[in-house]
Amino acid sequence: MRRNRHSNHEHEEHIDETWLVPYSDVLTLLLALFIVLFASSQIDQKKFEQMAQAFNSAFHGNPSIFESMRTVPQPVESQPQTPDKLPSVFSAIGNERAGNFQQETAQLLEVKRKLDKYIQDNNLTGGFGTMLTDDGLLVRIKDSALFESGRADMLPTSREYANVIAKMLAELPQKVVISGHTDNIPINTAEFPTNWDLSSKRALNFMKYLLAHEPKLQPARFSAIGHGEYRPAAANTTAEGRAQNRRVEVLIVRKYSH
């Protein structure tokens, strides 16, 4: 009786401790997770080395893992800030653009001066005019200086003017747009059913003459368009206004803007 009582007493003293193994594994995994989260919050080479050492210690049972936890994280050295160069870059671009615009303006003004002198010397002020705009240098020619009324074939006397303009354009690199315009009086002939047709044909014929008589001109720079009556230079309510609207314009298009 005594023996059984003693035996039971010994059995109660030996408590089952097998639960410690999974418990320690859970602690190890939690510790590894904490290290990963800690290391990922501040990424640098030193943190990765510490994390690798900690994992190595954790999975090999080395107590130094706790020493790794005690390591005070070193502050990440901030990289020197690079001065912001964008304002200076934009300023340089703006200065270059302004310089190009001024240089081109001076060039176009010189061309205008030469044309104005030619117009003045040859008493052509009634049929020709020049104007410097934001789009470029505009040469305006009344239709009576180039064509008969309702026709698109160039007059023999107009070829001299066209040759002067062609030589002037050959010295320039800009694109050239030649446009035809009419007044608002409808035209209805077999050749020109509308003012669109008349204005387009006049612009095209004038452009073709320039290209045919000045070999230095590059056709890729040129284009011709007809606007009909829809871009008047003056009111169509008077004969004088309608005469101003019947015209051909040569626009030397700016390459540079403000």
Backbone bond lengths (Angstrom), bond angles and torsions (degrees), N, CA, C in turn:
res aa  C-N    CA-C-N  psi(-1)  N-CA   C-N-CA  omega(-1)  CA-C   N-CA-C  phi
1 M - - - 1.462 - - 1.514 110.03 -
2 R 1.311 113.18 -42.83 1.461 117.64 177.41 1.535 111.43 -65.73
3 R 1.325 115.85 -36.63 1.456 119.62 -177.53 1.521 110.62 -64.54
4 N 1.306 116.35 -41.52 1.460 118.94 -179.70 1.514 111.16 -65.93
5 R 1.305 115.22 -39.63 1.448 118.65 -179.86 1.519 110.26 -64.94
6 H 1.314 117.55 -39.38 1.460 121.68 178.61 1.537 111.43 -67.30
7 S 1.326 114.24 -39.47 1.465 119.34 -179.58 1.516 111.37 -64.26
8 N 1.322 116.32 -40.60 1.470 118.96 178.69 1.513 111.68 -66.70
9 H 1.307 115.11 -34.33 1.463 118.93 179.34 1.528 111.92 -64.60
10 E 1.369 115.55 -40.76 1.468 119.39 178.42 1.521 111.26 -66.62
11 H 1.348 114.12 -37.28 1.463 117.81 -179.24 1.528 111.50 -65.47
12 E 1.299 117.91 -35.52 1.465 121.14 179.84 1.521 112.02 -71.21
13 E 1.338 117.10 -27.18 1.458 119.16 -179.08 1.526 112.57 -73.17
14 H 1.332 117.62 -26.59 1.471 120.87 -178.93 1.527 108.97 -92.28
15 I 1.359 115.96 92.13 1.464 121.74 -179.16 1.528 109.65 -82.50
16 D 1.340 116.68 142.17 1.467 122.43 -179.92 1.528 110.04 -69.41
17 E 1.333 116.87 120.57 1.471 122.67 -176.77 1.528 112.67 -110.94
18 T 1.293 118.91 18.06 1.473 120.95 -178.33 1.528 112.66 -67.40
19 W 1.329 117.87 -20.18 1.462 121.24 179.28 1.527 113.11 -67.61
20 L 1.346 115.66 -16.48 1.456 118.43 -178.88 1.533 112.60 -68.24
21 V 1.319 116.87 -28.00 1.472 120.17 -176.96 1.530 111.36 -66.16
22 P 1.343 118.73 -55.35 1.484 116.51 177.21 1.516 112.75 -64.28
23 Y 1.345 116.45 -30.82 1.454 118.71 178.96 1.521 111.17 -63.38
24 S 1.313 115.45 -42.62 1.469 118.95 179.42 1.534 110.76 -67.06
25 D 1.349 115.89 -35.34 1.475 118.67 177.28 1.518 110.84 -63.49
26 V 1.333 116.48 -42.75 1.456 120.19 179.15 1.525 110.77 -61.57
27 L 1.362 115.11 -43.23 1.460 118.67 178.08 1.527 111.48 -61.16
28 T 1.322 115.98 -39.79 1.463 120.34 -179.97 1.529 111.06 -63.86
29 L 1.347 115.49 -44.28 1.468 119.41 179.16 1.517 112.03 -64.58
30 L 1.344 115.34 -41.21 1.458 118.66 177.70 1.525 111.20 -62.41
31 L 1.316 114.75 -40.54 1.454 119.43 178.72 1.528 111.47 -63.95
32 A 1.337 115.70 -42.46 1.463 120.11 178.05 1.524 110.86 -62.50
33 L 1.346 116.73 -41.19 1.457 120.87 178.12 1.520 111.33 -62.20
34 F 1.332 115.70 -42.38 1.459 119.69 178.92 1.527 110.94 -61.72
35 I 1.328 116.51 -39.49 1.463 120.29 -179.39 1.522 110.28 -65.98
36 V 1.344 116.50 -41.39 1.456 120.21 179.12 1.522 110.96 -61.78
37 L 1.341 116.02 -46.71 1.459 119.72 179.75 1.519 111.47 -63.81
38 F 1.321 116.01 -40.33 1.459 119.76 179.57 1.526 111.28 -64.60
39 A 1.334 115.46 -44.18 1.459 119.21 -177.40 1.516 111.87 -68.77
40 S 1.341 116.45 -36.10 1.464 118.93 -177.77 1.520 112.38 -72.61
41 S 1.333 118.67 -18.27 1.461 120.71 179.90 1.519 111.58 -70.61
42 Q 1.311 118.52 -29.94 1.464 122.61 178.92 1.527 107.40 -136.11
43 I 1.319 115.19 99.28 1.452 119.60 -172.46 1.522 110.05 -89.76
44 D 1.319 114.88 117.73 1.453 120.30 167.05 1.524 107.78 -154.71
45 Q 1.306 116.41 175.39 1.461 120.59 -174.59 1.513 112.08 -64.32
46 K 1.316 117.21 -37.84 1.458 120.24 -177.94 1.520 111.28 -66.32
47 K 1.344 117.47 -39.90 1.459 120.41 179.36 1.523 111.05 -65.05
48 F 1.340 117.16 -37.83 1.454 119.36 178.97 1.523 110.90 -65.34
49 E 1.331 116.78 -38.56 1.466 119.38 178.26 1.518 110.92 -64.67
50 Q 1.344 116.97 -41.86 1.466 120.06 178.27 1.520 111.11 -63.71
51 M 1.315 116.67 -40.22 1.454 120.24 -179.72 1.527 110.11 -64.78
52 A 1.348 117.35 -41.43 1.455 120.48 179.67 1.517 110.86 -62.81
53 Q 1.329 116.08 -42.47 1.462 119.50 178.24 1.518 111.57 -63.98
54 A 1.316 116.24 -39.99 1.462 119.62 -179.39 1.517 111.10 -64.86
55 F 1.331 117.87 -42.36 1.461 120.41 177.99 1.526 110.73 -63.48
56 N 1.322 115.05 -42.08 1.452 119.05 -179.93 1.525 111.28 -61.01
57 S 1.342 115.08 -41.68 1.461 119.21 179.20 1.519 111.48 -68.93
58 A 1.332 116.56 -38.88 1.461 120.15 -176.68 1.517 111.59 -64.76
59 F 1.329 115.85 -42.39 1.456 118.33 -175.68 1.524 112.93 -86.27
60 H 1.330 117.43 -5.74 1.469 120.62 175.10 1.529 112.13 -112.78
61 G 1.299 116.07 8.76 1.457 120.01 174.63 1.497 114.99 70.24
62 N 1.297 118.73 24.66 1.454 122.12 -178.70 1.519 109.15 -86.48
63 P 1.353 118.48 125.61 1.459 120.92 -178.82 1.525 113.35 -64.35
64 S 1.333 117.50 -10.17 1.463 118.46 -177.50 1.517 112.69 -65.29
65 I 1.335 116.98 -8.21 1.456 119.18 176.47 1.517 111.61 -59.58
66 F 1.339 115.25 -34.70 1.462 118.63 179.18 1.522 110.90 -71.22
67 E 1.334 115.94 -29.33 1.456 118.96 174.64 1.525 110.44 -67.00
68 S 1.356 115.07 -35.49 1.463 118.48 178.66 1.509 111.00 -63.34
69 M 1.317 115.35 -35.74 1.457 119.19 179.95 1.513 111.37 -68.07
70 R 1.323 116.27 -28.89 1.460 118.89 -178.22 1.525 112.26 -79.75
71 T 1.318 115.66 -13.13 1.469 118.68 -177.70 1.520 110.08 -63.55
72 V 1.301 114.08 125.46 1.463 118.78 -179.44 1.519 108.93 -75.98
73 P 1.330 119.01 121.73 1.474 120.53 -179.19 1.521 110.88 -64.04
74 Q 1.313 113.39 133.44 1.455 119.99 179.56 1.529 109.42 -80.74
75 P 1.299 116.91 138.25 1.479 118.95 179.15 1.520 110.85 -64.13
76 V 1.316 114.71 140.25 1.454 120.04 178.51 1.525 109.42 -73.99
77 E 1.334 114.40 127.02 1.459 118.60 -179.41 1.520 109.52 -71.16
78 S 1.298 115.29 126.91 1.458 119.59 -179.92 1.517 109.59 -75.44
79 Q 1.328 115.02 138.29 1.450 120.18 179.06 1.530 109.70 -73.84
80 P 1.296 116.99 143.32 1.468 119.04 177.87 1.515 110.58 -60.78
81 Q 1.285 116.93 135.11 1.454 122.27 -177.99 1.530 110.18 -73.11
82 T 1.330 113.94 129.52 1.461 119.45 177.21 1.517 109.41 -79.04
83 P 1.289 118.93 128.50 1.466 119.96 179.84 1.521 110.73 -57.50
84 D 1.279 115.47 139.49 1.458 121.35 179.72 1.525 109.32 -73.10
85 K 1.340 115.30 112.82 1.457 120.05 -175.87 1.525 112.46 -96.39
86 L 1.342 116.32 -2.29 1.462 118.41 -176.37 1.528 113.32 -59.37
87 P 1.350 118.90 -46.16 1.473 117.68 179.77 1.517 113.08 -56.67
88 S 1.335 116.53 -41.13 1.455 118.84 -178.93 1.524 111.28 -69.23
89 V 1.353 116.02 -34.06 1.465 119.57 178.08 1.525 110.39 -65.55
90 F 1.354 115.37 -47.24 1.463 119.07 178.74 1.524 111.27 -62.52
91 S 1.325 115.79 -36.94 1.460 119.04 178.90 1.522 110.77 -64.37
92 A 1.333 115.96 -40.94 1.460 119.68 179.19 1.520 111.03 -64.82
93 I 1.355 116.21 -41.43 1.464 119.84 178.30 1.513 110.52 -63.25
94 G 1.349 115.87 -43.69 1.464 119.64 179.12 1.515 112.39 -61.96
95 N 1.335 116.24 -40.49 1.463 119.82 179.00 1.525 111.59 -66.03
96 E 1.336 115.87 -39.39 1.464 119.81 179.04 1.526 110.58 -66.10
97 R 1.342 115.93 -42.15 1.465 119.68 179.27 1.528 111.11 -63.12
98 A 1.336 115.17 -43.65 1.464 118.93 179.19 1.528 110.87 -63.41
99 G 1.336 116.17 -39.17 1.459 119.54 178.73 1.522 111.85 -65.19
100 N 1.341 116.38 -41.73 1.467 119.92 178.43 1.522 111.13 -64.77
101 F 1.324 116.06 -40.60 1.466 120.30 179.76 1.528 110.62 -63.14
102 Q 1.312 116.92 -45.07 1.462 120.22 179.94 1.527 111.91 -65.48
103 Q 1.324 115.54 -39.17 1.460 119.29 179.04 1.531 110.83 -65.12
104 E 1.337 116.05 -42.77 1.458 119.29 179.03 1.529 111.30 -67.02
105 T 1.330 116.22 -37.76 1.461 119.92 177.30 1.519 111.00 -60.56
106 A 1.320 115.91 -43.51 1.465 119.84 178.18 1.527 110.66 -62.12
107 Q 1.318 116.78 -39.21 1.463 120.87 178.64 1.529 111.15 -63.49
108 L 1.339 116.55 -47.08 1.461 120.72 -179.06 1.531 111.68 -66.94
109 L 1.316 116.38 -34.93 1.461 119.52 177.10 1.529 111.67 -64.72
110 E 1.308 115.92 -35.20 1.464 119.44 177.80 1.525 110.54 -67.65
111 V 1.332 116.45 -40.84 1.468 120.09 176.56 1.525 109.87 -63.55
112 K 1.316 116.66 -42.33 1.472 120.97 178.25 1.527 110.81 -60.49
113 R 1.309 116.31 -41.84 1.472 120.18 -179.36 1.526 110.53 -61.38
114 K 1.350 116.30 -42.64 1.459 120.04 -179.78 1.525 111.37 -66.27
115 L 1.337 116.61 -41.53 1.460 119.75 179.11 1.527 111.56 -66.28
116 D 1.317 115.84 -42.29 1.469 119.70 178.84 1.529 110.85 -61.24
117 K 1.307 116.27 -38.04 1.469 120.25 178.88 1.531 110.01 -66.40
118 Y 1.325 115.79 -41.85 1.464 119.47 178.76 1.530 110.35 -63.86
119 I 1.321 116.65 -43.36 1.475 120.95 178.81 1.528 110.52 -62.03
120 Q 1.319 115.86 -42.64 1.466 120.60 -179.08 1.522 111.32 -67.20
121 D 1.324 116.04 -44.48 1.465 119.95 -177.05 1.522 112.25 -67.05
122 N 1.334 117.83 -26.66 1.456 120.73 -176.16 1.529 112.64 -107.44
123 N 1.329 115.61 14.99 1.473 121.10 177.06 1.537 112.21 53.20
124 L 1.318 115.53 48.37 1.467 120.96 -178.16 1.523 112.30 -110.14
125 T 1.301 116.36 17.82 1.472 119.12 -175.35 1.523 112.28 -63.86
126 G 1.316 117.85 -24.43 1.463 119.62 -179.99 1.509 113.55 -76.79
127 G 1.332 117.33 -19.56 1.464 119.63 -176.24 1.510 114.75 -115.48
128 F 1.331 116.99 -13.67 1.475 120.58 -176.82 1.526 110.29 -127.74
129 G 1.321 114.75 154.61 1.458 120.49 175.11 1.522 109.71 -161.12
130 T 1.312 116.95 153.69 1.466 121.78 178.15 1.521 109.27 -127.27
131 M 1.312 114.56 153.39 1.470 119.42 -179.23 1.530 108.80 -155.09
132 L 1.320 117.08 129.20 1.459 121.73 176.04 1.525 108.97 -93.85
133 T 1.321 116.83 121.96 1.458 122.18 -177.66 1.529 110.19 -123.71
134 D 1.336 115.88 179.52 1.461 119.96 176.00 1.523 111.86 -66.57
135 D 1.333 116.93 -22.83 1.464 120.86 179.16 1.517 112.25 -83.32
136 G 1.323 116.58 -28.24 1.450 119.57 -179.02 1.520 111.19 152.93
137 L 1.324 116.06 -161.26 1.462 121.39 178.32 1.522 108.39 -93.21
138 L 1.332 115.63 122.91 1.461 121.94 -177.60 1.528 109.65 -106.63
139 V 1.336 115.37 125.28 1.465 121.83 174.51 1.526 106.71 -108.74
140 R 1.317 116.29 118.70 1.465 121.41 -175.77 1.533 108.84 -108.72
141 I 1.348 115.73 127.14 1.459 121.80 -177.62 1.530 108.41 -124.41
142 K 1.328 117.06 124.70 1.462 120.00 177.25 1.526 110.26 -67.51
143 D 1.324 115.12 148.16 1.465 118.65 -176.52 1.521 112.45 -62.32
144 S 1.327 116.87 -31.09 1.470 120.05 -178.07 1.519 112.23 -66.06
145 A 1.334 117.77 -20.38 1.460 120.59 177.95 1.520 111.87 -81.98
146 L 1.331 116.69 -12.79 1.464 120.44 -175.78 1.521 114.10 -120.84
147 F 1.345 116.79 -33.94 1.469 119.60 -170.51 1.533 111.31 -136.74
148 E 1.312 114.25 159.13 1.449 120.00 167.58 1.528 108.87 -77.46
149 S 1.315 117.13 160.81 1.457 121.18 -177.82 1.536 110.04 -61.85
150 G 1.317 115.33 128.45 1.459 120.89 177.77 1.502 114.62 73.73
151 R 1.339 117.66 10.73 1.471 121.51 -179.15 1.531 109.92 -119.86
152 A 1.360 115.56 162.77 1.464 120.73 179.65 1.523 112.45 -122.25
153 D 1.337 117.37 2.07 1.465 120.88 176.12 1.525 109.06 -82.96
154 M 1.334 115.74 132.50 1.461 119.59 -176.43 1.522 111.23 -70.51
155 L 1.330 115.41 140.43 1.456 121.71 176.85 1.533 110.26 -70.12
156 P 1.317 117.87 147.33 1.476 119.61 177.30 1.523 112.52 -57.18
157 T 1.334 117.01 -37.06 1.472 119.42 -179.40 1.528 112.53 -69.36
158 S 1.309 117.56 -19.45 1.477 119.98 -177.05 1.521 112.57 -80.33
159 R 1.307 116.51 -13.52 1.463 119.07 -175.43 1.530 111.71 -68.35
160 E 1.324 116.37 -32.04 1.471 118.49 177.44 1.522 110.63 -61.82
161 Y 1.337 116.55 -44.21 1.471 120.02 179.21 1.530 110.40 -63.63
162 A 1.334 114.49 -41.90 1.466 118.95 -178.62 1.528 111.25 -63.94
163 N 1.341 116.83 -37.50 1.469 119.85 179.45 1.531 111.16 -65.14
164 V 1.314 117.00 -38.84 1.469 120.96 177.93 1.526 110.12 -63.91
165 I 1.315 115.87 -45.81 1.469 119.93 179.93 1.523 110.58 -64.50
166 A 1.315 118.05 -39.64 1.466 121.72 -179.73 1.529 111.41 -62.33
167 K 1.332 116.82 -43.77 1.467 119.88 179.25 1.530 110.97 -65.25
168 M 1.318 116.25 -36.94 1.459 120.29 178.08 1.532 110.59 -65.72
169 L 1.332 117.11 -41.48 1.471 120.87 -179.66 1.527 112.11 -68.79
170 A 1.328 117.03 -28.24 1.465 120.63 -178.64 1.522 112.15 -66.24
171 E 1.321 117.25 -21.19 1.470 121.26 -179.09 1.530 112.52 -88.46
172 L 1.329 117.30 -1.26 1.468 121.12 -174.11 1.523 110.92 -112.60
173 P 1.344 117.61 149.98 1.468 120.74 179.05 1.534 113.90 -95.30
174 Q 1.320 117.66 -9.58 1.461 120.72 -173.36 1.534 112.54 -73.24
175 K 1.316 114.58 161.78 1.457 120.82 172.96 1.528 109.34 -74.35
176 V 1.336 115.15 155.28 1.461 121.36 -176.71 1.526 108.93 -129.27
177 V 1.321 116.19 129.08 1.465 122.20 176.83 1.522 108.05 -115.45
178 I 1.323 116.80 123.18 1.461 122.37 178.26 1.521 108.03 -108.02
179 S 1.322 116.64 123.80 1.463 120.77 -175.54 1.521 110.65 -125.14
180 G 1.329 114.91 142.64 1.453 121.27 176.85 1.516 110.84 -105.82
181 H 1.345 117.08 144.95 1.462 122.68 -176.88 1.531 109.08 -139.21
182 T 1.329 116.96 151.32 1.456 122.62 177.10 1.535 109.30 -131.40
183 D 1.317 115.12 175.11 1.458 119.16 170.87 1.536 108.12 -85.55
184 N 1.304 116.60 -170.68 1.473 119.38 -175.56 1.528 113.88 -95.65
185 I 1.327 116.47 8.65 1.468 119.00 176.61 1.529 108.02 -79.67
186 P 1.321 118.11 121.88 1.476 120.07 -176.33 1.523 112.00 -64.03
187 I 1.319 114.86 147.21 1.458 121.72 172.99 1.522 107.24 -119.04
188 N 1.321 116.06 141.17 1.458 119.47 -178.79 1.523 108.79 -148.69
189 T 1.342 114.68 82.53 1.456 120.75 178.74 1.522 108.66 -119.54
190 A 1.312 115.88 171.92 1.463 119.50 179.49 1.524 111.15 -64.06
191 E 1.328 116.89 -35.52 1.475 120.66 -179.37 1.522 112.24 -82.01
192 F 1.338 116.20 -36.66 1.473 120.82 -176.74 1.534 109.90 -129.32
193 P 1.302 117.58 90.83 1.457 120.42 -179.83 1.531 113.23 -65.67
194 T 1.318 117.10 -27.13 1.465 120.66 -177.45 1.526 109.83 -139.63
195 N 1.328 115.14 169.40 1.470 120.55 175.28 1.526 111.64 -66.64
196 W 1.345 116.83 -26.96 1.462 120.13 174.82 1.530 109.85 -58.20
197 D 1.320 115.46 -47.22 1.464 119.97 -177.39 1.528 111.42 -63.23
198 L 1.328 116.38 -44.57 1.461 120.26 -179.03 1.525 111.46 -64.18
199 S 1.321 117.25 -48.04 1.475 120.03 -177.95 1.526 111.39 -65.61
200 S 1.318 117.81 -38.15 1.473 120.83 180.00 1.523 110.69 -66.88
201 K 1.328 116.66 -43.65 1.464 120.50 -177.96 1.526 110.68 -66.46
202 R 1.313 118.13 -38.72 1.462 120.61 178.40 1.538 111.29 -63.98
203 A 1.313 116.42 -44.48 1.466 119.81 178.61 1.523 110.76 -63.16
204 L 1.320 116.78 -42.77 1.465 120.68 -179.01 1.523 111.47 -65.16
205 N 1.331 116.92 -44.31 1.463 120.12 -179.35 1.531 112.01 -64.15
206 F 1.315 116.03 -39.89 1.472 118.99 179.20 1.528 110.22 -65.73
207 M 1.329 116.88 -42.71 1.466 119.90 178.75 1.528 110.76 -63.09
208 K 1.315 117.24 -43.97 1.461 120.79 -179.14 1.523 111.08 -62.77
209 Y 1.331 116.99 -35.95 1.469 119.42 177.75 1.531 110.61 -65.00
210 L 1.307 117.14 -45.18 1.468 120.21 179.87 1.524 111.08 -58.61
211 L 1.314 116.53 -47.09 1.468 120.65 -177.44 1.532 111.46 -67.73
212 A 1.322 116.26 -33.82 1.464 119.26 -177.46 1.523 112.61 -74.88
213 H 1.323 117.30 -25.30 1.465 120.26 -173.64 1.530 113.54 -109.67
214 E 1.318 117.12 5.09 1.467 119.60 175.02 1.540 107.76 -139.26
215 P 1.350 116.19 97.47 1.471 120.08 -175.24 1.531 114.25 -63.83
216 K 1.317 117.88 -19.07 1.467 120.05 -179.06 1.533 112.49 -76.34
217 L 1.311 116.55 -15.05 1.471 119.04 -179.74 1.524 110.30 -73.78
218 Q 1.328 116.24 138.68 1.461 122.33 178.21 1.532 109.22 -98.40
219 P 1.325 118.30 115.91 1.461 120.91 -177.44 1.532 113.67 -56.30
220 A 1.336 117.56 -28.33 1.465 120.07 -178.85 1.522 112.32 -64.42
221 R 1.315 116.83 -18.62 1.465 120.37 179.92 1.519 112.31 -82.51
222 F 1.327 117.64 -12.75 1.462 120.89 -168.03 1.525 112.24 -108.45
223 S 1.321 114.28 150.19 1.467 122.16 171.29 1.517 108.21 -150.12
224 A 1.349 115.40 151.25 1.468 121.56 -179.40 1.523 108.90 -127.10
225 I 1.318 116.29 142.52 1.459 121.17 -177.71 1.527 109.93 -149.15
226 G 1.326 116.55 147.55 1.453 121.37 176.09 1.511 111.02 -111.50
227 H 1.316 116.95 130.82 1.469 122.18 -179.56 1.527 112.56 -106.34
228 G 1.331 116.72 -4.30 1.452 118.41 -178.50 1.518 111.29 60.50
229 E 1.323 115.21 -134.73 1.460 121.45 -177.64 1.526 113.13 -96.31
230 Y 1.344 117.20 5.72 1.464 119.98 -164.13 1.527 114.98 -93.14
231 R 1.313 117.48 3.05 1.465 120.00 173.50 1.532 108.90 -133.06
232 P 1.307 117.25 68.04 1.469 120.40 -175.83 1.522 111.52 -70.11
233 A 1.308 115.27 146.84 1.463 121.45 174.71 1.516 111.04 -91.34
234 A 1.340 116.67 -17.24 1.474 122.32 -179.70 1.521 107.67 -148.91
235 A 1.310 115.54 172.63 1.465 120.07 179.04 1.524 109.86 -71.10
236 N 1.313 115.72 141.90 1.462 120.82 179.22 1.527 112.45 -87.04
237 T 1.300 117.24 13.29 1.469 121.21 -176.21 1.524 112.72 -81.23
238 T 1.339 117.71 -14.49 1.468 120.86 -179.90 1.518 109.61 -127.29
239 A 1.319 115.40 160.90 1.464 120.27 178.18 1.527 110.85 -64.10
240 E 1.322 116.41 -37.34 1.468 120.42 178.91 1.527 110.78 -64.98
241 G 1.330 115.73 -41.90 1.454 119.08 178.81 1.516 112.09 -65.23
242 R 1.323 117.24 -41.51 1.461 120.30 179.45 1.534 110.71 -65.48
243 A 1.333 116.24 -34.81 1.467 119.77 178.05 1.526 111.03 -64.97
244 Q 1.315 117.30 -36.12 1.467 120.63 177.36 1.529 111.40 -69.40
245 N 1.303 116.53 -31.14 1.468 119.93 -177.99 1.525 112.51 -76.14
246 R 1.331 117.40 -25.94 1.465 119.83 177.17 1.539 108.26 -82.02
247 R 1.325 115.14 100.13 1.462 118.70 -169.86 1.533 111.06 -157.07
248 V 1.322 113.89 167.88 1.469 123.19 168.70 1.528 106.58 -123.32
249 E 1.307 115.63 133.93 1.468 120.43 -179.73 1.528 110.30 -117.21
250 V 1.319 114.85 138.71 1.467 122.17 175.23 1.523 106.83 -114.26
251 L 1.321 116.14 113.05 1.466 121.12 -179.14 1.515 110.04 -107.12
252 I 1.326 116.00 117.97 1.471 121.95 172.25 1.523 106.41 -88.13
253 V 1.303 116.24 106.21 1.461 121.86 -169.03 1.527 110.69 -78.86
254 R 1.308 115.80 130.23 1.475 120.57 177.42 1.523 111.34 -60.88
255 K 1.316 115.00 143.38 1.467 120.69 172.15 1.521 111.33 -89.11
256 Y 1.319 116.49 -24.69 1.470 121.57 -175.76 1.520 110.28 -122.70
257 S 1.318 115.53 140.63 1.457 121.20 177.58 1.521 109.41 -107.72
258 H 1.324 116.48 178.25 1.474 121.68 -179.90 1.527 109.40 -57.59
